[in-house]
């Protein structure tokens, strides 16, 4: 009986059990791990491993699972740490990136909520990972006399905001920089929001960038809102 093959059988059992939490049979080992021997040979190896205390059969007609002794031998002599290091570093990179995106999203949400409340208008930002726009404070806009008296105009604005991918493209088509810019009425590309003004700037946060701004009726406190956005942008980017 090959001791080297026995070790490989144990390695296959441990690997498969870690992945599936299911007892491992001889056919699974042959098919899944490319042993070029008969099922009887693998079964004999498994009987020997069980006799040595490396695996056990949890119940009749089941495959085998590792014992503590089997796990110990696996960790000490069989685990592929080079492969594991690559996988671990890749997973950590993905998780760290997701974590960074989530943290930027949270800070953006706080900034937009503060902006909407202070400006008494709608405020918006584009998300860092999947360019979409989210709005807060839309009710602040719709309660303004311009839109209370003209429901069609109000519906047009809402329709634009619901199609946030179009709004993102609109922002991308405008010449928006890190400095706050104002687009009044007809200066907006989308005809449906030419009843509004947009105050907007580009933000940069932890390697991500996007747009943050205020949308409201043309009858707004421009200087006040511009200063508000400048200050909120500073807070966001700190």
Helices and strands as residue ranges (DSSP letters): H 3-20, H 26-33, H 39-51, E 55-57, E 64-66, H 68-73, I 74-78, H 81-119, E 122-126, E 133-136, H 138-142, H 145-148, H 151-162, H 164-173, E 181-184, G 185-187, G 191-193, E 196-205, E 208-217, H 222-237
